[in-house]
Amino acid sequence: MSFVVDAWSSNKAAGAQKDASKKAIAEQQRQFDLTRSDMMPWMNAGKGALGDMQALNSGDFSKFYQSPDYQFALDQGFKSMDRSAAARGRLYSGGYGQDLVNYGQGLATQNYGNYYGRLADLAGIGQSTATNLGTCGQNKANSISTQYGNIGNARASA
């Protein structure tokens, strides 16, 4: 009789251990999913920046020319040059047109490095996030493997 009670108790304990391990696995999965969801904006921003850098490296400068900081500096510089040329009576001269071209080219040269650097920083944030998520995922996989081992041990001990 004592053997039957011991077997029943062992099965009950093994079942409790399996249930606890399954709950642990579910909680680890939930936490990883939440962490991944929370980190996705940074990872997506990094992916977008990397794509923009690749476009620049391929000769597509359209996003650079449309960037708010470049557009603001260009517009303000042109307005200032317009006012200066108008005050001197040179607004419609050929020399003034060349001055505008030189200003635009110089501004683009100055701002390109800053723009590219900001994209590189943002791409780096995305890369760090991806690395952190990879580490988090590996830790989760290790923990879940341990829990599956616990389930196996519980079955074996029953």
CNS distance restraints for C-alpha pairs under 8 A (distance, minus, plus):
assign (resid   1 and name CA) (resid   5 and name CA) 6.49 0.50 0.50
assign (resid   2 and name CA) (resid   6 and name CA) 6.05 0.50 0.50
assign (resid   3 and name CA) (resid   7 and name CA) 6.05 0.50 0.50
assign (resid   4 and name CA) (resid   8 and name CA) 6.07 0.50 0.50
assign (resid   5 and name CA) (resid   9 and name CA) 6.02 0.50 0.50
assign (resid   6 and name CA) (resid  10 and name CA) 6.00 0.50 0.50
assign (resid   7 and name CA) (resid  11 and name CA) 6.08 0.50 0.50
assign (resid   7 and name CA) (resid 158 and name CA) 7.30 0.50 0.50
assign (resid   8 and name CA) (resid  12 and name CA) 6.12 0.50 0.50
assign (resid   9 and name CA) (resid  13 and name CA) 6.08 0.50 0.50
assign (resid  10 and name CA) (resid  14 and name CA) 5.99 0.50 0.50
assign (resid  10 and name CA) (resid 157 and name CA) 7.46 0.50 0.50
assign (resid  10 and name CA) (resid 158 and name CA) 5.36 0.50 0.50
assign (resid  11 and name CA) (resid  15 and name CA) 6.02 0.50 0.50
assign (resid  11 and name CA) (resid 158 and name CA) 5.10 0.50 0.50
assign (resid  12 and name CA) (resid  16 and name CA) 6.22 0.50 0.50
assign (resid  13 and name CA) (resid  17 and name CA) 6.19 0.50 0.50
assign (resid  13 and name CA) (resid 154 and name CA) 7.97 0.50 0.50
assign (resid  14 and name CA) (resid  18 and name CA) 6.17 0.50 0.50
assign (resid  14 and name CA) (resid 154 and name CA) 4.63 0.50 0.50
assign (resid  14 and name CA) (resid 155 and name CA) 6.24 0.50 0.50
assign (resid  14 and name CA) (resid 157 and name CA) 7.09 0.50 0.50
assign (resid  14 and name CA) (resid 158 and name CA) 5.85 0.50 0.50
assign (resid  15 and name CA) (resid  19 and name CA) 6.12 0.50 0.50
assign (resid  15 and name CA) (resid 154 and name CA) 7.35 0.50 0.50
assign (resid  16 and name CA) (resid  20 and name CA) 6.10 0.50 0.50
assign (resid  17 and name CA) (resid  21 and name CA) 6.14 0.50 0.50
assign (resid  17 and name CA) (resid 150 and name CA) 7.49 0.50 0.50
assign (resid  17 and name CA) (resid 151 and name CA) 6.87 0.50 0.50
assign (resid  17 and name CA) (resid 154 and name CA) 6.29 0.50 0.50
assign (resid  18 and name CA) (resid  22 and name CA) 6.15 0.50 0.50
assign (resid  18 and name CA) (resid 150 and name CA) 7.25 0.50 0.50
assign (resid  18 and name CA) (resid 151 and name CA) 4.89 0.50 0.50
assign (resid  18 and name CA) (resid 154 and name CA) 6.46 0.50 0.50
assign (resid  18 and name CA) (resid 155 and name CA) 7.95 0.50 0.50
assign (resid  19 and name CA) (resid  23 and name CA) 6.17 0.50 0.50
assign (resid  20 and name CA) (resid  24 and name CA) 6.15 0.50 0.50
assign (resid  21 and name CA) (resid  25 and name CA) 6.19 0.50 0.50
assign (resid  21 and name CA) (resid 147 and name CA) 5.24 0.50 0.50
assign (resid  21 and name CA) (resid 148 and name CA) 7.19 0.50 0.50
assign (resid  21 and name CA) (resid 150 and name CA) 6.80 0.50 0.50
assign (resid  21 and name CA) (resid 151 and name CA) 6.46 0.50 0.50
assign (resid  22 and name CA) (resid  26 and name CA) 6.23 0.50 0.50
assign (resid  22 and name CA) (resid 147 and name CA) 7.41 0.50 0.50
assign (resid  23 and name CA) (resid  27 and name CA) 6.13 0.50 0.50
assign (resid  24 and name CA) (resid  28 and name CA) 6.11 0.50 0.50
assign (resid  24 and name CA) (resid 144 and name CA) 7.98 0.50 0.50
assign (resid  24 and name CA) (resid 147 and name CA) 7.32 0.50 0.50
assign (resid  25 and name CA) (resid  29 and name CA) 6.15 0.50 0.50
assign (resid  25 and name CA) (resid 143 and name CA) 7.87 0.50 0.50
assign (resid  25 and name CA) (resid 144 and name CA) 5.62 0.50 0.50
assign (resid  25 and name CA) (resid 147 and name CA) 6.77 0.50 0.50
assign (resid  26 and name CA) (resid  30 and name CA) 6.10 0.50 0.50
assign (resid  27 and name CA) (resid  31 and name CA) 6.07 0.50 0.50
assign (resid  28 and name CA) (resid  32 and name CA) 6.11 0.50 0.50
assign (resid  28 and name CA) (resid 140 and name CA) 6.46 0.50 0.50
assign (resid  28 and name CA) (resid 143 and name CA) 7.92 0.50 0.50
assign (resid  28 and name CA) (resid 144 and name CA) 7.56 0.50 0.50
assign (resid  29 and name CA) (resid  33 and name CA) 6.09 0.50 0.50
assign (resid  29 and name CA) (resid 140 and name CA) 7.45 0.50 0.50
assign (resid  30 and name CA) (resid  34 and name CA) 6.18 0.50 0.50
assign (resid  31 and name CA) (resid  35 and name CA) 6.09 0.50 0.50
assign (resid  32 and name CA) (resid  36 and name CA) 6.02 0.50 0.50
assign (resid  32 and name CA) (resid 136 and name CA) 7.25 0.50 0.50
assign (resid  32 and name CA) (resid 137 and name CA) 7.06 0.50 0.50
assign (resid  32 and name CA) (resid 140 and name CA) 7.24 0.50 0.50
assign (resid  33 and name CA) (resid  37 and name CA) 6.06 0.50 0.50
assign (resid  34 and name CA) (resid  38 and name CA) 6.09 0.50 0.50
assign (resid  35 and name CA) (resid  39 and name CA) 6.16 0.50 0.50
assign (resid  36 and name CA) (resid  40 and name CA) 6.04 0.50 0.50
assign (resid  36 and name CA) (resid 133 and name CA) 6.74 0.50 0.50
assign (resid  39 and name CA) (resid  43 and name CA) 6.49 0.50 0.50
assign (resid  39 and name CA) (resid 129 and name CA) 6.78 0.50 0.50
assign (resid  39 and name CA) (resid 133 and name CA) 7.99 0.50 0.50
assign (resid  40 and name CA) (resid  44 and name CA) 5.85 0.50 0.50
assign (resid  41 and name CA) (resid  45 and name CA) 6.04 0.50 0.50
assign (resid  42 and name CA) (resid  46 and name CA) 6.16 0.50 0.50
assign (resid  42 and name CA) (resid 125 and name CA) 6.65 0.50 0.50
assign (resid  42 and name CA) (resid 126 and name CA) 5.47 0.50 0.50
assign (resid  42 and name CA) (resid 129 and name CA) 6.66 0.50 0.50
assign (resid  43 and name CA) (resid  47 and name CA) 6.22 0.50 0.50
assign (resid  43 and name CA) (resid 125 and name CA) 7.28 0.50 0.50
assign (resid  43 and name CA) (resid 126 and name CA) 4.16 0.50 0.50
assign (resid  43 and name CA) (resid 127 and name CA) 7.07 0.50 0.50
assign (resid  43 and name CA) (resid 129 and name CA) 5.77 0.50 0.50
assign (resid  43 and name CA) (resid 130 and name CA) 6.34 0.50 0.50
assign (resid  44 and name CA) (resid  48 and name CA) 6.12 0.50 0.50
assign (resid  44 and name CA) (resid 126 and name CA) 6.83 0.50 0.50
assign (resid  45 and name CA) (resid  49 and name CA) 6.16 0.50 0.50
assign (resid  45 and name CA) (resid 122 and name CA) 6.74 0.50 0.50
assign (resid  45 and name CA) (resid 123 and name CA) 7.22 0.50 0.50
assign (resid  45 and name CA) (resid 126 and name CA) 6.40 0.50 0.50
assign (resid  46 and name CA) (resid  50 and name CA) 6.08 0.50 0.50
assign (resid  46 and name CA) (resid 122 and name CA) 5.20 0.50 0.50
assign (resid  46 and name CA) (resid 123 and name CA) 3.89 0.50 0.50
assign (resid  46 and name CA) (resid 124 and name CA) 6.62 0.50 0.50
assign (resid  46 and name CA) (resid 125 and name CA) 5.99 0.50 0.50
assign (resid  46 and name CA) (resid 126 and name CA) 3.74 0.50 0.50
assign (resid  46 and name CA) (resid 127 and name CA) 6.68 0.50 0.50
assign (resid  47 and name CA) (resid  51 and name CA) 6.22 0.50 0.50
assign (resid  47 and name CA) (resid 123 and name CA) 6.37 0.50 0.50
assign (resid  47 and name CA) (resid 126 and name CA) 6.39 0.50 0.50
assign (resid  48 and name CA) (resid  52 and name CA) 6.25 0.50 0.50
assign (resid  48 and name CA) (resid 123 and name CA) 7.65 0.50 0.50
assign (resid  49 and name CA) (resid  53 and name CA) 6.16 0.50 0.50
assign (resid  49 and name CA) (resid 119 and name CA) 5.11 0.50 0.50
assign (resid  49 and name CA) (resid 120 and name CA) 7.07 0.50 0.50
assign (resid  49 and name CA) (resid 122 and name CA) 6.06 0.50 0.50
assign (resid  49 and name CA) (resid 123 and name CA) 5.24 0.50 0.50
assign (resid  50 and name CA) (resid  54 and name CA) 6.22 0.50 0.50
assign (resid  50 and name CA) (resid 119 and name CA) 7.06 0.50 0.50
assign (resid  50 and name CA) (resid 120 and name CA) 7.27 0.50 0.50
assign (resid  50 and name CA) (resid 123 and name CA) 5.31 0.50 0.50
assign (resid  51 and name CA) (resid  55 and name CA) 6.25 0.50 0.50
assign (resid  52 and name CA) (resid  56 and name CA) 6.27 0.50 0.50
assign (resid  52 and name CA) (resid  63 and name CA) 7.62 0.50 0.50
assign (resid  52 and name CA) (resid 119 and name CA) 7.42 0.50 0.50
assign (resid  53 and name CA) (resid  57 and name CA) 6.14 0.50 0.50
assign (resid  53 and name CA) (resid 116 and name CA) 6.89 0.50 0.50
assign (resid  53 and name CA) (resid 119 and name CA) 6.66 0.50 0.50
assign (resid  53 and name CA) (resid 120 and name CA) 7.48 0.50 0.50
assign (resid  54 and name CA) (resid  58 and name CA) 6.19 0.50 0.50
assign (resid  55 and name CA) (resid  59 and name CA) 6.41 0.50 0.50
assign (resid  55 and name CA) (resid  60 and name CA) 5.15 0.50 0.50
assign (resid  55 and name CA) (resid  61 and name CA) 7.31 0.50 0.50
assign (resid  56 and name CA) (resid  60 and name CA) 4.97 0.50 0.50
assign (resid  56 and name CA) (resid  61 and name CA) 5.49 0.50 0.50
assign (resid  61 and name CA) (resid  65 and name CA) 6.24 0.50 0.50
assign (resid  62 and name CA) (resid  66 and name CA) 6.20 0.50 0.50
assign (resid  63 and name CA) (resid  67 and name CA) 5.96 0.50 0.50
assign (resid  64 and name CA) (resid  70 and name CA) 7.34 0.50 0.50
assign (resid  64 and name CA) (resid 112 and name CA) 7.36 0.50 0.50
assign (resid  64 and name CA) (resid 115 and name CA) 7.10 0.50 0.50
assign (resid  65 and name CA) (resid  70 and name CA) 6.45 0.50 0.50
assign (resid  65 and name CA) (resid  71 and name CA) 6.89 0.50 0.50
assign (resid  66 and name CA) (resid  70 and name CA) 7.14 0.50 0.50
assign (resid  66 and name CA) (resid  71 and name CA) 6.33 0.50 0.50
assign (resid  67 and name CA) (resid  71 and name CA) 6.13 0.50 0.50
assign (resid  68 and name CA) (resid  72 and name CA) 5.93 0.50 0.50
assign (resid  69 and name CA) (resid  73 and name CA) 6.20 0.50 0.50
assign (resid  70 and name CA) (resid  74 and name CA) 6.00 0.50 0.50
assign (resid  70 and name CA) (resid 107 and name CA) 7.93 0.50 0.50
assign (resid  70 and name CA) (resid 108 and name CA) 7.56 0.50 0.50
assign (resid  70 and name CA) (resid 111 and name CA) 6.75 0.50 0.50
assign (resid  71 and name CA) (resid  75 and name CA) 5.97 0.50 0.50
assign (resid  72 and name CA) (resid  76 and name CA) 6.01 0.50 0.50
assign (resid  73 and name CA) (resid  77 and name CA) 5.92 0.50 0.50
assign (resid  73 and name CA) (resid 107 and name CA) 7.82 0.50 0.50
assign (resid  74 and name CA) (resid  78 and name CA) 6.10 0.50 0.50
assign (resid  74 and name CA) (resid 104 and name CA) 6.77 0.50 0.50
assign (resid  74 and name CA) (resid 107 and name CA) 7.21 0.50 0.50
assign (resid  75 and name CA) (resid  79 and name CA) 6.13 0.50 0.50
assign (resid  76 and name CA) (resid  80 and name CA) 6.14 0.50 0.50
assign (resid  77 and name CA) (resid  81 and name CA) 6.14 0.50 0.50
assign (resid  77 and name CA) (resid 103 and name CA) 7.82 0.50 0.50
assign (resid  78 and name CA) (resid  82 and name CA) 5.96 0.50 0.50
assign (resid  78 and name CA) (resid 100 and name CA) 7.01 0.50 0.50
assign (resid  79 and name CA) (resid  83 and name CA) 6.21 0.50 0.50
assign (resid  80 and name CA) (resid  84 and name CA) 6.21 0.50 0.50
assign (resid  81 and name CA) (resid  85 and name CA) 5.97 0.50 0.50
assign (resid  81 and name CA) (resid 100 and name CA) 7.66 0.50 0.50
assign (resid  82 and name CA) (resid  86 and name CA) 5.93 0.50 0.50
assign (resid  82 and name CA) (resid  91 and name CA) 6.46 0.50 0.50
assign (resid  83 and name CA) (resid  87 and name CA) 6.07 0.50 0.50
assign (resid  84 and name CA) (resid  88 and name CA) 6.45 0.50 0.50
assign (resid  85 and name CA) (resid  89 and name CA) 6.01 0.50 0.50
assign (resid  85 and name CA) (resid  90 and name CA) 4.81 0.50 0.50
assign (resid  85 and name CA) (resid  91 and name CA) 4.72 0.50 0.50
assign (resid  85 and name CA) (resid  96 and name CA) 7.13 0.50 0.50
assign (resid  86 and name CA) (resid  90 and name CA) 5.88 0.50 0.50
assign (resid  86 and name CA) (resid  91 and name CA) 4.84 0.50 0.50
assign (resid  90 and name CA) (resid  95 and name CA) 7.98 0.50 0.50
assign (resid  90 and name CA) (resid  96 and name CA) 6.53 0.50 0.50
assign (resid  91 and name CA) (resid  96 and name CA) 6.39 0.50 0.50
assign (resid  92 and name CA) (resid  96 and name CA) 6.82 0.50 0.50
assign (resid  92 and name CA) (resid  97 and name CA) 7.69 0.50 0.50
assign (resid  93 and name CA) (resid  97 and name CA) 6.84 0.50 0.50
assign (resid  94 and name CA) (resid  98 and name CA) 6.56 0.50 0.50
assign (resid  95 and name CA) (resid  99 and name CA) 6.25 0.50 0.50
assign (resid  96 and name CA) (resid 100 and name CA) 6.34 0.50 0.50
assign (resid  97 and name CA) (resid 101 and name CA) 6.43 0.50 0.50
assign (resid  98 and name CA) (resid 102 and name CA) 6.15 0.50 0.50
assign (resid  99 and name CA) (resid 103 and name CA) 6.08 0.50 0.50
assign (resid 100 and name CA) (resid 104 and name CA) 6.14 0.50 0.50
assign (resid 101 and name CA) (resid 105 and name CA) 6.17 0.50 0.50
assign (resid 102 and name CA) (resid 106 and name CA) 6.05 0.50 0.50
assign (resid 103 and name CA) (resid 107 and name CA) 6.01 0.50 0.50
assign (resid 104 and name CA) (resid 108 and name CA) 6.12 0.50 0.50
assign (resid 105 and name CA) (resid 109 and name CA) 6.22 0.50 0.50
assign (resid 106 and name CA) (resid 110 and name CA) 6.22 0.50 0.50
assign (resid 107 and name CA) (resid 111 and name CA) 6.05 0.50 0.50
assign (resid 108 and name CA) (resid 112 and name CA) 5.77 0.50 0.50
assign (resid 109 and name CA) (resid 113 and name CA) 7.37 0.50 0.50
assign (resid 110 and name CA) (resid 114 and name CA) 7.47 0.50 0.50
assign (resid 111 and name CA) (resid 115 and name CA) 6.09 0.50 0.50
assign (resid 112 and name CA) (resid 116 and name CA) 6.06 0.50 0.50
assign (resid 113 and name CA) (resid 117 and name CA) 5.97 0.50 0.50
assign (resid 114 and name CA) (resid 118 and name CA) 6.24 0.50 0.50
assign (resid 115 and name CA) (resid 119 and name CA) 6.38 0.50 0.50
assign (resid 116 and name CA) (resid 120 and name CA) 6.15 0.50 0.50
assign (resid 117 and name CA) (resid 121 and name CA) 6.18 0.50 0.50
assign (resid 118 and name CA) (resid 122 and name CA) 6.24 0.50 0.50
assign (resid 119 and name CA) (resid 123 and name CA) 6.02 0.50 0.50
assign (resid 120 and name CA) (resid 124 and name CA) 6.06 0.50 0.50
assign (resid 121 and name CA) (resid 125 and name CA) 6.36 0.50 0.50
assign (resid 122 and name CA) (resid 126 and name CA) 6.44 0.50 0.50
assign (resid 123 and name CA) (resid 127 and name CA) 6.20 0.50 0.50
assign (resid 124 and name CA) (resid 128 and name CA) 6.10 0.50 0.50
assign (resid 125 and name CA) (resid 129 and name CA) 6.14 0.50 0.50
assign (resid 126 and name CA) (resid 130 and name CA) 6.15 0.50 0.50
assign (resid 127 and name CA) (resid 131 and name CA) 6.19 0.50 0.50
assign (resid 128 and name CA) (resid 132 and name CA) 6.11 0.50 0.50
assign (resid 129 and name CA) (resid 133 and name CA) 6.08 0.50 0.50
assign (resid 130 and name CA) (resid 134 and name CA) 6.09 0.50 0.50
assign (resid 131 and name CA) (resid 135 and name CA) 6.28 0.50 0.50
assign (resid 132 and name CA) (resid 136 and name CA) 6.07 0.50 0.50
assign (resid 133 and name CA) (resid 137 and name CA) 5.96 0.50 0.50
assign (resid 134 and name CA) (resid 138 and name CA) 6.13 0.50 0.50
assign (resid 135 and name CA) (resid 139 and name CA) 6.16 0.50 0.50
assign (resid 136 and name CA) (resid 140 and name CA) 6.17 0.50 0.50
assign (resid 137 and name CA) (resid 141 and name CA) 6.13 0.50 0.50
assign (resid 138 and name CA) (resid 142 and name CA) 6.21 0.50 0.50
assign (resid 139 and name CA) (resid 143 and name CA) 6.19 0.50 0.50
assign (resid 140 and name CA) (resid 144 and name CA) 6.06 0.50 0.50
assign (resid 141 and name CA) (resid 145 and name CA) 6.05 0.50 0.50
assign (resid 142 and name CA) (resid 146 and name CA) 6.31 0.50 0.50
assign (resid 143 and name CA) (resid 147 and name CA) 6.33 0.50 0.50
assign (resid 144 and name CA) (resid 148 and name CA) 6.20 0.50 0.50
assign (resid 145 and name CA) (resid 149 and name CA) 6.19 0.50 0.50
assign (resid 146 and name CA) (resid 150 and name CA) 6.26 0.50 0.50
assign (resid 147 and name CA) (resid 151 and name CA) 6.28 0.50 0.50
assign (resid 148 and name CA) (resid 152 and name CA) 6.22 0.50 0.50
assign (resid 149 and name CA) (resid 153 and name CA) 6.13 0.50 0.50
assign (resid 150 and name CA) (resid 154 and name CA) 6.06 0.50 0.50
assign (resid 151 and name CA) (resid 155 and name CA) 6.27 0.50 0.50
assign (resid 152 and name CA) (resid 156 and name CA) 6.14 0.50 0.50
assign (resid 153 and name CA) (resid 157 and name CA) 5.99 0.50 0.50
assign (resid 154 and name CA) (resid 158 and name CA) 6.22 0.50 0.50
